[in-house]
Amino acid sequence: MFTMEFQITEGKSADLIEISRIWTDVIDNHAQFDYTFILDKEGSLNFQLMITDALTDPDQVLYVARKGEEIVGFLYGFTKKYSGIFKTRLTAHVSDIAIKKEYKRKRIGSALMHKFENEFAKSRKADEISLNVHSQNLEGLNFYSELGFNKKLITMQKSLRND
């Protein structure tokens, strides 16, 4: 049986450009079933700026999966406290997880999610982990279901554009 050796570490600023490339490929794939995922001309740069905060903010994390020196995937997440109307709870949210196409189905995504849950969310005493997945992303829906995630809320949208 073939096993792939990879390592998961916290991200660093030198990783941002490659992470952005991986993210852009995943977003381009999502654009095939949802036009709202078509990136703005500054989208990739703005994504890099957003995740830069994860390098220094203890309420955010950037995990990077590497095979040798090659970055093959990443996970960006954060904690957020919800309160005011309902009982206060701390949620660890997976904002983005992306794996290079040629490395999918090698347990890298599962390892990233496991690290996020056990080393980030639990250490901050989060009450839950949340994430968003597109309703047409069957691969993503199956992946998260296998990890124990359940559908909770459904966002509905009505397009007002004719294109």
PLY file of the C-alpha trace (Angstrom):
ply
format ascii 1.0
element vertex 163
property float x
property float y
property float z
element edge 162
property int vertex1
property int vertex2
end_header
0.00 0.00 0.00
1.30 3.46 -0.90
1.52 5.92 1.98
2.41 9.52 1.51
4.58 11.19 4.08
3.52 14.73 4.86
3.94 17.11 7.73
1.58 19.74 9.13
3.07 22.89 10.59
1.88 26.38 11.39
2.06 28.66 8.39
4.58 31.46 7.95
4.72 34.54 5.78
6.92 32.80 3.20
4.04 30.35 2.57
1.41 32.94 1.65
2.01 33.13 -2.09
1.87 29.35 -2.60
-1.14 29.04 -0.29
-2.85 31.73 -2.34
-2.17 29.76 -5.55
-3.69 26.60 -4.06
-6.69 28.59 -2.80
-7.17 30.23 -6.22
-7.25 26.80 -7.93
-9.91 25.60 -5.48
-11.97 28.78 -5.94
-11.72 28.41 -9.73
-13.06 24.87 -9.35
-15.98 26.14 -7.25
-16.75 28.74 -9.91
-17.78 25.87 -12.20
-20.99 25.48 -10.18
-21.42 28.97 -8.72
-20.63 32.21 -10.52
-20.25 34.05 -7.18
-16.88 32.29 -6.77
-15.35 34.13 -9.73
-12.46 36.04 -8.21
-12.13 39.78 -8.31
-8.85 40.97 -9.89
-7.55 41.70 -6.36
-9.09 38.56 -4.84
-5.88 36.58 -4.47
-4.00 39.49 -2.91
-6.89 40.26 -0.57
-6.95 36.62 0.51
-3.23 36.81 1.34
-3.83 39.97 3.38
-6.69 38.32 5.25
-4.72 35.25 6.27
-1.63 37.29 7.18
-3.35 38.11 10.48
-3.42 34.39 11.30
0.35 34.48 11.64
0.22 36.71 14.74
-3.35 36.63 16.09
-3.85 33.87 18.71
-7.55 33.66 17.74
-6.62 32.65 14.17
-4.55 29.80 12.79
-2.96 28.81 9.52
-1.87 25.18 9.19
0.18 24.10 6.20
0.57 20.53 4.90
3.94 19.82 3.28
5.41 16.93 1.41
9.09 17.65 1.81
9.42 21.32 0.90
6.29 21.38 -1.27
3.12 22.89 0.17
0.29 20.51 -0.73
-2.55 22.02 1.27
-3.59 24.33 4.09
-6.32 25.21 6.56
-7.18 28.70 7.78
-9.50 29.11 10.75
-10.38 31.29 13.70
-12.47 31.46 16.85
-15.44 33.72 17.28
-17.66 34.30 20.28
-21.36 34.46 19.53
-23.51 36.14 22.15
-26.15 38.75 22.70
-29.29 36.88 21.78
-28.58 33.21 22.47
-26.45 31.57 25.13
-22.84 32.65 24.60
-20.76 30.06 22.79
-17.28 30.00 21.35
-17.10 28.66 17.81
-13.96 27.56 16.02
-14.63 28.25 12.34
-12.83 26.69 9.39
-12.76 29.52 6.89
-10.73 27.81 4.17
-9.25 24.39 3.57
-7.64 23.53 0.26
-5.58 20.64 -1.04
-3.76 20.51 -4.37
-5.77 18.40 -6.80
-3.05 15.78 -7.23
-2.86 15.25 -3.45
-6.57 14.84 -2.73
-7.79 11.61 -1.16
-4.47 11.11 0.63
-5.89 11.96 4.11
-4.26 15.41 4.12
-7.58 17.23 4.58
-8.52 14.87 7.41
-5.15 15.47 9.09
-5.57 19.25 8.80
-9.08 19.07 10.26
-7.88 16.79 13.07
-5.10 19.22 13.97
-7.52 22.16 13.88
-9.96 20.37 16.18
-7.47 18.91 18.64
-4.76 21.55 18.80
-6.64 24.76 18.06
-10.36 24.43 18.86
-10.07 22.27 21.96
-7.15 24.26 23.40
-9.35 27.36 23.24
-12.28 25.48 24.79
-14.47 26.01 21.74
-18.02 24.71 22.03
-18.25 23.73 18.38
-16.58 23.81 14.99
-18.38 25.39 12.08
-17.66 25.69 8.38
-19.46 26.51 5.16
-19.66 24.17 2.19
-21.47 24.80 -1.06
-24.63 22.72 -1.50
-23.39 21.50 -4.91
-19.94 20.53 -3.59
-20.74 16.84 -3.15
-17.12 15.93 -2.52
-16.95 18.49 0.31
-20.31 17.46 1.78
-19.22 13.81 1.88
-15.81 14.69 3.35
-17.26 16.73 6.20
-19.98 14.16 6.90
-17.29 11.48 7.27
-15.60 13.71 9.86
-18.79 13.92 11.91
-20.19 17.25 10.71
-23.95 17.64 10.33
-25.97 20.06 8.25
-27.37 22.75 10.50
-28.46 25.85 8.59
-29.21 26.19 4.93
-28.53 29.51 3.24
-30.85 30.29 0.38
-30.12 32.80 -2.33
-32.04 34.44 -5.12
-30.05 35.94 -7.95
-31.16 39.33 -9.22
-28.74 39.25 -12.14
-29.54 38.07 -15.63
-26.04 36.86 -16.57
0 1
1 2
2 3
3 4
4 5
5 6
6 7
7 8
8 9
9 10
10 11
11 12
12 13
13 14
14 15
15 16
16 17
17 18
18 19
19 20
20 21
21 22
22 23
23 24
24 25
25 26
26 27
27 28
28 29
29 30
30 31
31 32
32 33
33 34
34 35
35 36
36 37
37 38
38 39
39 40
40 41
41 42
42 43
43 44
44 45
45 46
46 47
47 48
48 49
49 50
50 51
51 52
52 53
53 54
54 55
55 56
56 57
57 58
58 59
59 60
60 61
61 62
62 63
63 64
64 65
65 66
66 67
67 68
68 69
69 70
70 71
71 72
72 73
73 74
74 75
75 76
76 77
77 78
78 79
79 80
80 81
81 82
82 83
83 84
84 85
85 86
86 87
87 88
88 89
89 90
90 91
91 92
92 93
93 94
94 95
95 96
96 97
97 98
98 99
99 100
100 101
101 102
102 103
103 104
104 105
105 106
106 107
107 108
108 109
109 110
110 111
111 112
112 113
113 114
114 115
115 116
116 117
117 118
118 119
119 120
120 121
121 122
122 123
123 124
124 125
125 126
126 127
127 128
128 129
129 130
130 131
131 132
132 133
133 134
134 135
135 136
136 137
137 138
138 139
139 140
140 141
141 142
142 143
143 144
144 145
145 146
146 147
147 148
148 149
149 150
150 151
151 152
152 153
153 154
154 155
155 156
156 157
157 158
158 159
159 160
160 161
161 162
